[in-house]
Amino acid sequence: MEQRLANAWRLSANEKKFIETALLSDLRVDGRRPFDYRNLTINFGKDDGSSEVQLGQTHAMGFVTAQLVQPYRDRPNEGTLSIFTEFSPMADPSFEPGRPGESAIELGRVIDRGLRESRAVDMESLCVVSGKSVWAVRVDLHILDNGGNLVDAANIAALAALSTFRRPECSLGGDDGQEVIIHPPEVREPLPLIIHHLPIAVTFAFFRSESTLVIDPTHYEEAVMGGRMTVTLNANNDVCAIQKAGGEGVLQSVIMQCLRIACVKAGDITTKIKNAVETYNSARQLRKIKRHPSVNLDVGRAVANMKDSQKSINEFSDRLKLNSEDSIAGQSRSIESDVGSTNQGQLNKRDLDAKNFIGGPSSWDPYSKGVDSDFLKATLAARGNQTTTKKQDASDETMSSETKLDEQEAKVDEGNLPPVAAKILSEENEKKTLKDAVKPKNKRKKKKTTIPPNIAD
């Protein structure tokens, strides 16, 4: 009543008459039809359980908090829910700071009746220890701007705040198992409230003519109206509460008409609240990822680090492959160059030998008089470790052929040889095998057969 008196004091007689005349023609000052709602906007704060609702020029905020208290004796297994309203002096000149006035108390009772009497919030889920500790949920509603129809705006703000509120999770511990341990949000995820349905408050304004009825009145229309009625119901068309705040009487047919209209409006507002809550929950999950980098971001960072390390490993392996391929190619090129140089050297030597050759037998004899056989043997002995098995067999055949020569031709003047070759040659002479001790058949001396005298006789 206080805000209506203040608005009536501000309005002139001509303004009141203009509003009433327009309503008779189904027209309103802001251009709406009689049963149209103003634009509804629902926003949420960074903390859980905070909401901001703007219905036209009406602006309201809701905050939900909870604490552990001792339950009532008659309801030891149920928590409590309380509604507190505060009118800011900035919202309307008629609002004064200090104790809540009549309008603030009325607003809190209407919203509290619609929530508690309909049991929209599960109170038994708020019990921690029966008869000892339960959660007491408190809803604080702040009116920031009075543009009319405070009940509907505050009710939507309360429902939106309750839908996004999350209480800390608690457990029992201690020696007797009755000590309540409250876990912070970093340790355990907070728990949301169990809300069965959303009771939506729809306010109607009545004027002097019984046939004139509007929904969602503005502060100008509230200054002219003769009475109002608030109907609280959910999306299932269940009537939760009805309140007629004085004024002129209303017929039963008009009340039933208001209920039919309220059912449609309640469904639309419920859909808007649920969509806004879903959007907030999605944004909350993103904020949770940013808020707890040690829990969630470490996984992404670890994956990124693993990818980076895998990439570096792949790059390093590619480098190794390139280096190995280059080294192998270099080795092959060096081997080919060595082989080519060796072959070229052999070809050059053969050409030189062919140029220096004067004449001789068709088959080359290494033991002819023109070649020093002892020096050749010393050279072959020095290369003994680097020759292959085939060369060793050839050297064995050469050594066996040496036995065919006379001992005089096989002697070497060690004084004319270098010291290294002389030493190697002496070592080769000392190494004699059983094959060297056996003379070939063509060198063996034939023994003359002698006939014994007794046989000759």
VENCOR-V872754 format. One record per run of one state. SS is the DSSP state (H for helix, E for strand, - for the rest). FROM is the first residue (numbers start at 0). TO is the last residue. Records with the same first field share a line. If there is no record, write none. Layout:
SS: FROM-TO ; FROM-TO
This chain:
-: 0-0 ; 10-11 ; 24-38 ; 44-48 ; 55-56 ; 69-70 ; 72-73 ; 75-78 ; 87-100 ; 116-119 ; 121-122 ; 129-131 ; 145-148 ; 164-164 ; 167-168 ; 173-177 ; 182-189 ; 192-193 ; 195-198 ; 206-211 ; 215-217 ; 224-225 ; 233-237 ; 247-250 ; 291-291 ; 356-371 ; 382-387 ; 402-405 ; 410-417 ; 430-432 ; 437-439 ; 443-451 ; 456-456
H: 1-9 ; 12-23 ; 101-115 ; 123-125 ; 149-163 ; 218-223 ; 251-290 ; 292-355 ; 372-381 ; 388-401 ; 406-409 ; 418-429 ; 433-436 ; 440-442 ; 452-455
E: 39-43 ; 49-54 ; 57-68 ; 71-71 ; 74-74 ; 79-86 ; 120-120 ; 126-128 ; 132-144 ; 165-166 ; 169-172 ; 178-181 ; 190-191 ; 194-194 ; 199-205 ; 212-214 ; 226-232 ; 238-246
